[in-house]
């Protein structure tokens, strides 16, 4: 079976087309061109703003002209993650999709269903002539995944709707009415490169096999963080034998839990067996800790050639200590909505950069603004104590839940009528663009919903095929059911 044979055919048709267009965050030019070509081919009104956001408009079907304008919104960029043994150029190569039982996934890369399936649904609505709806506007934003800069740039008057349906959620049967705000915190260490001694034995330590995942939607699962595991080992090793740190690298994106990390160290030959035995014992502990959530975790030590340089001892110690001390994971649960993570932080990445610097990337989320600031400052204080330079990103606001939302009630009634059961009404710990839209369009009545996705922001990302049809039924019935003005 091919992806285009899945139901509903029109949605899967456009999702397949979306997967063929490279669209990394901040490199959406090919996707913008694809959307412009689509609009031209279907004679659909289109406009583009200064940053590349696209808005397409379609008039109401006959008899529905008295309905309010509804904005359907999704983001066109995708997280670009791949397994180390996968050869894929995200700037130029299409995504290779695989039907795997009840799920659709990609071959060794992220799938891009976050948020390509939302884009596909909007295109399907625009291209269809047999779906009842009032006047609709389809908004496609750029760069959601690395800063929400597209949503931040949307100007007043660009869209005209009073209702917004965000199509970027990941659990069919759940309708979201609020989300967390977020903030990034980066720490920069400056080190002195020192010639690596010839007398030492050099090894590379790898942390592999972790699932990774979305640092908002999956932070509560207790998934392994490769960065934290790596520095735990280095901290323990430092207590048993001396070593020099030559290289350290882990994680990639601020909104993804680190799946892989490695370090290259040099240690006296007489201590290499101590290091290996410690690694074996530590690996057993980690495997036991993560056996229910990351059963494939692996820690590997291999001998390597002597590097040219190492990091000076003082900076190496500060990096290891600070990363070990830096909080990661759930900080607090909501007192307002049962089961909702209120505040969290993600130790996302560590990278050795040019000009002898080491950059540590983290991100914080909270549905309470003061708690978001507090945990960002906690992370900053950890790295400040280690002598790093710390800066915060601008961040983005949360979306406060509105239990009295009219479109929420319509969505609930529609779901109950279609499927004979209640939709679950929730807020989400992941960041959505909705809070940013409210800053320019405070009158908007909004909800977010989508099909079921799992392990987004990782090469294990997948979408449950049957839920796409259920979501599509709900979306099209919802549009038909919105009452007249």
C-alpha positions, 0 to 999 in steps of 0.5 A: 500500500502507498501513502496516497492509498490511505484514507482520507485520500485527499489529506494523504495526497497532500501530506505526501506532496509536503514530505517531498518539499525540503523545509527546515526551519529558517529555510522554508523557501522551497515550501513557500514556492510550493504553496504559491504554486498550489494557490496559482493552480487552484485559483486561490487568493494568496498573500505573503508577509515580509517574513514569508508567512502565507495566507490563502483565502477561500469564500464560503460554500453556497448558503454558508456566507453568514458564518464567521471567518475561520482561520485554520493555522499550521506551521510549514517548517519541520524539525530536522533530526536523523540517526547517525547512520542515516544519510539525508540532506534535509536542505535538498532530499525529500522525506522517505515515508514508511507504512509500519502497521498502523503507523506512518514513519520516516526512514531514519529521519523525523517525519515532519508530520509536526506540522506537515499534517496540518498543512496537508489538511489546510490544502485539502480544504482549499482544494475540495469542492464538496466540504461545507464551510463558511469563509476560511483563511488558511495561515501557514507560518514559518519558523515555528520550531526554532523561535516562533518567529513567523507567528511573532511577525504576523501583523494586525490586519494580515488575517481577518477571522474571529475564530482560529483553529490551530492544527498543531496538536498531537492526540486525536480526541483531545481538544486543547484550550491553552499552552505553556509559554517558553524561554531559551537560556544559553551559556557560553564557556571560553576555553584555552586549547592546550596540546594533548599530551602524548603519554595519555590513552584516549577514548571516546565515550558515546551515549546512544539509543535513546528515544529523544522526543519533544521537550514539551509534550514528552518531558513528563515521561522521564526519557533519558537525556544523553547530555545528563547521562554523559556528564554523570559518568564524567563526574563519577570518573573524575572522582576515581582517576584524572583525565583531560577533556578534549571534546564534548558534544550532545543534542541538537535542538532546543525543543528536543530531548537529547538522544545522543552525546559523546566526549573524547577524554585522555587518561593515564594508561594505568587507569583505562581499565578503571574507566571501563569498569566504571562505565560498565557499572554505570551503564547497568545503572542507567539501563535499570533506571530507563528500562521502561522508557528507553530500553535501548540506551547504550554507553560505549567506550572506544579507543581513538587517536590522540587529538591535537588539543584538549580543553584547559582543566579549569574550564573542563571542570566547570563545564562538567560540574555545571551541566551535572548541576543544571536542572532538567525535566519536570520542575512542577505540576499544575494546580489548576489542571490535573496531570498537566506539567506546569513548569519544566526545563530541557538541557538541550545541547552542548556544542564546541564552537569556533573561537574556542567556545563551548555553547550550552543550549537549554529551554524552559516552559511554564504555563505561569509566566513568573515560574517560567522566569524563575526556572530560567533564572535558576538555569542561568544561576547554575552557569553563572556560578561556573563562570559562563556568559549567560543570555536569555532569548525573548521567549514567547507567551503562554495561551491562558485557558478559556473554558467559556470559549464558544468554538470549544463548545462547538468542537465538543458538541461536534465530537460527541455527535460524531463519535458518541463520546466526549472529547478530552479538553486539555491544556498542553505543556508544549508551546503553540503559536496561539499565545503570540496571535493573541498579542495582535488579535486579542479577540480571537477564539481559539482551540488546537487539535490534531491526529495522534503523533508520537516521538516528534522531534526525533527519528522515531516520529510517527503518526497513527494512520487511523486517527487522521481520518477521525480528525478530518471528520471532526475538522470538517464537521466542525466547520459545517457546525459553526453557527451564523454570526 
